[in-house]
Amino acid sequence: MSEIKVKKAKSITDLYKQNFKTFDFKGTFRESFGEPETNGCWLIWGESGNGKTDLSLQLAKYFSTFQKVHYNTLEERGRESFKIACRRNNMEACGSRFSFESEDFETMKARLSKKRSAKIVFIDSLQYLRITEKQYKELLSTFSDVLFIFISHAKGSQPKGSVADAIRYDADVKINIKNFVANIQSRFGGNEPFIIWEEGARNAELKLT
């Protein structure tokens, strides 16, 4: 049996010398999401009609000031509802830095393999992409320089399905949406609630009183 070569373990000094690529978020985005790394994965989940698409587009619009963004709109498939949501969030301001298409797992991989492909990818939704946990891990290992933001249906207060649950444990930023407010658990700081739509959040709060 050959001897296993063991590397010298890193010290705290080694760790502090490492430089990680991060987004220099400002204002309310920094207050809520911190200073996130430019790769890895996020998970957004919530019941239908609570603001998942609007938050995703608001994030996509902000991310487009840093990098190209691709939105895999499997669920709405670029229909009238998606068009309305894009207009509502003034997505034309992104110019050529925002693109969208409805495509399956293999087609999306082929797109991301192209030169100068987007480095920020929204997947709406995880349930419509129909991937396994193994395929999810394949995405992250194959495209290690990409930030994947998965949008998931919810079952009660939790993401729906075993794959979504696995991603929730893995995600660097976890975003649970209810009544047009995003409640955030970010490994990069921030963690203040993010208001998606003030009037909608205010009306929802009034209904509860």
C-alpha positions as a Python dict, from the first residue, in 0.01 Angstrom:
ca = {
    (1, 'M'): (0, 0, 0),
    (2, 'S'): (149, 334, -107),
    (3, 'E'): (196, 604, 153),
    (4, 'I'): (-54, 891, 135),
    (5, 'K'): (111, 1229, 97),
    (6, 'V'): (-28, 1477, 346),
    (7, 'K'): (8, 1850, 287),
    (8, 'K'): (117, 2081, 563),
    (9, 'A'): (-194, 2220, 731),
    (10, 'K'): (-261, 2591, 685),
    (11, 'S'): (-224, 2833, 974),
    (12, 'I'): (-444, 3129, 1066),
    (13, 'T'): (-174, 3354, 915),
    (14, 'D'): (-208, 3163, 585),
    (15, 'L'): (-584, 3212, 596),
    (16, 'Y'): (-559, 3585, 657),
    (17, 'K'): (-319, 3622, 366),
    (18, 'Q'): (-573, 3475, 124),
    (19, 'N'): (-766, 3718, -94),
    (20, 'F'): (-1118, 3622, -197),
    (21, 'K'): (-1310, 3795, -476),
    (22, 'T'): (-1616, 3975, -341),
    (23, 'F'): (-1883, 4217, -461),
    (24, 'D'): (-1850, 4565, -314),
    (25, 'F'): (-2218, 4604, -229),
    (26, 'K'): (-2340, 4946, -114),
    (27, 'G'): (-2640, 5086, 72),
    (28, 'T'): (-2936, 4863, 148),
    (29, 'F'): (-2783, 4575, -51),
    (30, 'R'): (-2479, 4575, 178),
    (31, 'E'): (-2697, 4609, 487),
    (32, 'S'): (-2892, 4299, 382),
    (33, 'F'): (-2644, 4078, 195),
    (34, 'G'): (-2304, 4196, 324),
    (35, 'E'): (-2005, 4172, 91),
    (36, 'P'): (-2066, 3837, -83),
    (37, 'E'): (-1816, 3626, -273),
    (38, 'T'): (-1841, 3627, -653),
    (39, 'N'): (-1906, 3252, -678),
    (40, 'G'): (-2092, 2978, -494),
    (41, 'C'): (-2468, 2963, -450),
    (42, 'W'): (-2763, 3144, -296),
    (43, 'L'): (-3115, 3013, -236),
    (44, 'I'): (-3436, 3218, -251),
    (45, 'W'): (-3765, 3058, -147),
    (46, 'G'): (-4119, 3155, -54),
    (47, 'E'): (-4483, 3098, -136),
    (48, 'S'): (-4622, 3215, -470),
    (49, 'G'): (-4724, 3581, -485),
    (50, 'N'): (-4491, 3700, -208),
    (51, 'G'): (-4226, 3868, -425),
    (52, 'K'): (-3972, 3603, -531),
    (53, 'T'): (-3957, 3716, -895),
    (54, 'D'): (-3939, 4086, -805),
    (55, 'L'): (-3656, 4029, -557),
    (56, 'S'): (-3471, 3813, -810),
    (57, 'L'): (-3498, 4083, -1077),
    (58, 'Q'): (-3394, 4355, -834),
    (59, 'L'): (-3087, 4150, -743),
    (60, 'A'): (-3017, 4072, -1111),
    (61, 'K'): (-3036, 4441, -1195),
    (62, 'Y'): (-2792, 4529, -915),
    (63, 'F'): (-2557, 4242, -1002),
    (64, 'S'): (-2550, 4366, -1363),
    (65, 'T'): (-2356, 4671, -1243),
    (66, 'F'): (-2072, 4428, -1161),
    (67, 'Q'): (-2100, 4138, -1409),
    (68, 'K'): (-2308, 3988, -1688),
    (69, 'V'): (-2622, 3820, -1556),
    (70, 'H'): (-2818, 3534, -1715),
    (71, 'Y'): (-3171, 3451, -1600),
    (72, 'N'): (-3301, 3101, -1672),
    (73, 'T'): (-3675, 3169, -1673),
    (74, 'L'): (-3795, 2809, -1688),
    (75, 'E'): (-4110, 2871, -1488),
    (76, 'E'): (-4246, 3181, -1660),
    (77, 'R'): (-4071, 3106, -1993),
    (78, 'G'): (-4045, 3470, -2096),
    (79, 'R'): (-4423, 3508, -2111),
    (80, 'E'): (-4634, 3817, -2045),
    (81, 'S'): (-4598, 3783, -1667),
    (82, 'F'): (-4219, 3793, -1695),
    (83, 'K'): (-4239, 4089, -1932),
    (84, 'I'): (-4457, 4277, -1682),
    (85, 'A'): (-4218, 4198, -1396),
    (86, 'C'): (-3921, 4317, -1603),
    (87, 'R'): (-4095, 4644, -1687),
    (88, 'R'): (-4196, 4692, -1325),
    (89, 'N'): (-3832, 4661, -1221),
    (90, 'N'): (-3691, 4868, -1511),
    (91, 'M'): (-3469, 4585, -1634),
    (92, 'E'): (-3393, 4770, -1958),
    (93, 'A'): (-3148, 4975, -1750),
    (94, 'C'): (-2919, 4668, -1749),
    (95, 'G'): (-2865, 4688, -2125),
    (96, 'S'): (-2668, 4397, -2269),
    (97, 'R'): (-2552, 4285, -1922),
    (98, 'F'): (-2884, 4107, -1864),
    (99, 'S'): (-3001, 3814, -2075),
    (100, 'F'): (-3264, 3546, -2029),
    (101, 'E'): (-3376, 3219, -2178),
    (102, 'S'): (-3575, 2912, -2077),
    (103, 'E'): (-3346, 2609, -2100),
    (104, 'D'): (-3290, 2268, -1946),
    (105, 'F'): (-2987, 2155, -1746),
    (106, 'E'): (-2770, 2039, -2037),
    (107, 'T'): (-2848, 2344, -2254),
    (108, 'M'): (-2768, 2576, -1965),
    (109, 'K'): (-2435, 2399, -1912),
    (110, 'A'): (-2354, 2439, -2281),
    (111, 'R'): (-2430, 2813, -2258),
    (112, 'L'): (-2211, 2857, -1952),
    (113, 'S'): (-1926, 2673, -2124),
    (114, 'K'): (-1902, 2943, -2391),
    (115, 'K'): (-1638, 3214, -2374),
    (116, 'R'): (-1746, 3538, -2205),
    (117, 'S'): (-2056, 3372, -2064),
    (118, 'A'): (-2239, 3525, -1766),
    (119, 'K'): (-2084, 3472, -1424),
    (120, 'I'): (-2409, 3529, -1235),
    (121, 'V'): (-2692, 3286, -1310),
    (122, 'F'): (-3047, 3293, -1176),
    (123, 'I'): (-3249, 2971, -1204),
    (124, 'D'): (-3625, 3019, -1179),
    (125, 'S'): (-3716, 2775, -1060),
    (126, 'L'): (-3521, 2487, -910),
    (127, 'Q'): (-3828, 2265, -932),
    (128, 'Y'): (-3868, 2334, -1305),
    (129, 'L'): (-3499, 2263, -1371),
    (130, 'R'): (-3557, 1915, -1225),
    (131, 'I'): (-3200, 1841, -1123),
    (132, 'T'): (-3065, 1592, -873),
    (133, 'E'): (-2835, 1678, -585),
    (134, 'K'): (-2551, 1520, -787),
    (135, 'Q'): (-2623, 1752, -1083),
    (136, 'Y'): (-2634, 2052, -850),
    (137, 'K'): (-2286, 1963, -720),
    (138, 'E'): (-2171, 1913, -1079),
    (139, 'L'): (-2279, 2268, -1166),
    (140, 'L'): (-2081, 2417, -879),
    (141, 'S'): (-1767, 2212, -946),
    (142, 'T'): (-1773, 2260, -1327),
    (143, 'F'): (-1842, 2634, -1306),
    (144, 'S'): (-1651, 2720, -990),
    (145, 'D'): (-1622, 3087, -1089),
    (146, 'V'): (-1999, 3134, -1129),
    (147, 'L'): (-2250, 3253, -871),
    (148, 'F'): (-2571, 3048, -894),
    (149, 'I'): (-2889, 3188, -744),
    (150, 'F'): (-3162, 2925, -717),
    (151, 'I'): (-3526, 3024, -675),
    (152, 'S'): (-3738, 2761, -506),
    (153, 'H'): (-4099, 2690, -429),
    (154, 'A'): (-4179, 2657, -60),
    (155, 'K'): (-4358, 2403, 154),
    (156, 'G'): (-4466, 2595, 458),
    (157, 'S'): (-4166, 2796, 576),
    (158, 'Q'): (-3907, 2567, 413),
    (159, 'P'): (-3784, 2515, 54),
    (160, 'K'): (-3980, 2244, -126),
    (161, 'G'): (-3808, 1911, -196),
    (162, 'S'): (-3495, 1723, -97),
    (163, 'V'): (-3267, 1899, -350),
    (164, 'A'): (-3382, 2242, -234),
    (165, 'D'): (-3327, 2134, 125),
    (166, 'A'): (-2972, 2019, 45),
    (167, 'I'): (-2897, 2350, -129),
    (168, 'R'): (-3035, 2541, 170),
    (169, 'Y'): (-2770, 2384, 395),
    (170, 'D'): (-2500, 2456, 135),
    (171, 'A'): (-2601, 2810, 32),
    (172, 'D'): (-2388, 3106, 137),
    (173, 'V'): (-2693, 3332, 136),
    (174, 'K'): (-3036, 3200, 233),
    (175, 'I'): (-3336, 3423, 155),
    (176, 'N'): (-3685, 3340, 281),
    (177, 'I'): (-3954, 3567, 138),
    (178, 'K'): (-4287, 3644, 298),
    (179, 'N'): (-4525, 3935, 235),
    (180, 'F'): (-4275, 4118, 10),
    (181, 'V'): (-4001, 4114, 274),
    (182, 'A'): (-3682, 3909, 231),
    (183, 'N'): (-3544, 3765, 554),
    (184, 'I'): (-3176, 3690, 503),
    (185, 'Q'): (-2910, 3465, 651),
    (186, 'S'): (-2582, 3565, 490),
    (187, 'R'): (-2237, 3431, 572),
    (188, 'F'): (-2096, 3763, 452),
    (189, 'G'): (-2262, 3997, 702),
    (190, 'G'): (-2556, 4231, 661),
    (191, 'N'): (-2867, 4025, 743),
    (192, 'E'): (-3106, 4321, 768),
    (193, 'P'): (-3450, 4243, 617),
    (194, 'F'): (-3480, 4363, 257),
    (195, 'I'): (-3807, 4531, 156),
    (196, 'I'): (-3904, 4414, -193),
    (197, 'W'): (-4221, 4623, -232),
    (198, 'E'): (-4300, 4876, 40),
    (199, 'E'): (-4671, 4912, -33),
    (200, 'G'): (-4723, 4536, -54),
    (201, 'A'): (-4534, 4479, 271),
    (202, 'R'): (-4729, 4755, 444),
    (203, 'N'): (-5066, 4620, 324),
    (204, 'A'): (-4972, 4268, 437),
    (205, 'E'): (-4879, 4400, 780),
    (206, 'L'): (-5210, 4587, 808),
    (207, 'K'): (-5402, 4268, 730),
    (208, 'L'): (-5229, 4096, 1020),
    (209, 'T'): (-5327, 4366, 1271),
}
